[in-house]
Amino acid sequence: MSMRSGLARALALALLFPATALLTAHAEQAGEVNIYSYRQPYLIDPLLAEFAAETGIKANVIYAEKGLIERIEAEGRNSPADVLLTVDIGNLSQAAAAGIAQPIDSEAIEAAIPPSYRGESNEWIGLTRRARVVYASKDRVSQDAITYEELADPKWRNKICVRSGQHVYNVALIASMIAHHGEEWTEQWLRGVKANLARKPAGNDRLQVKGVYAGECDIALGNTYYMGAMLTDEKNPEQKEWANSVRILFPNTEDRGTHVNVSGAVLAKHAPHKENAVKLIEFLASDRGQQIYAEVNNEYPVKDGVPWSALVQSWGAFKPDPISLNEIAASRKKASELVDEVGFDDGPSS
Ligand code: FE
């Protein structure tokens, strides 16, 4: 890169990200760790406060909704980022594929996190699990068990609400169908689900539950922790009614188990505070870190033996599909292509 384009790039970055000045890359400065986080402050701040109390290490965080992986890429060797925190195997594997991650060498992490929930060379580490479940109308759905396969059954015609097929959560679910049934089978299945949609896919997971509440559909697909979020969101009290109109059905409990995704962490390739960064990820994978995740956001711990929140326990048993997230990651591209090929996001009538 020429000096000129390097300067232009730096200038463009500074304009795009004025917060850069808050983080510095002093490798010699012990006692700090720099985090780029897609996960929100209400969840991450309590974890970092506890980490600081235990270790004396101060965390500096840049929170953003997008662009963090691209930013670390653009910053290159001079990136102040030590750790990236994000949701979804899609983002975690994208970070690894972009070359911004480095393998983590830690016995504590390997002991805490099963291999199916971390990258093959520990280039990403899963820290929480979320199941992608069916939110079923209490009034209009009487069955107590369901499968993902069944969502293509004509009995659900005009009854399913779901967000965009291209959203990372759905791409991972469809990728898991490819991993279990193959591409051809999954394409037919996806056409069947599309035909059963009540409306064009749009909005987030909570708005699909609202669709059930409003009578537009009988079942919605969504991640488990949104049940907790809807019940406790003080800014949006109407969501409590949406939540109370549905119950959670865990798909495929009678065979392979329910599709699970993760949130997790990546150790940045050029982390200036590598040792502290590993300590942070070890803390997040520890009993205490896992418990805070479980309590604050109603996610399932990845580490065995850590108690679930009371609300999560009230949903009953949970049998996770044991397939490795690495296998799901390998089918993501094909899953995304299928979503376009069948015109999933055009909705039921085309
Ligand atoms: Fe989410």
Boltz pocket constraint, residues with backbone or C-beta under 6 A from the ligand:
constraints:
  - pocket:
      binder: B
      contacts: [[A, 87], [A, 223]]
      max_distance: 6.0
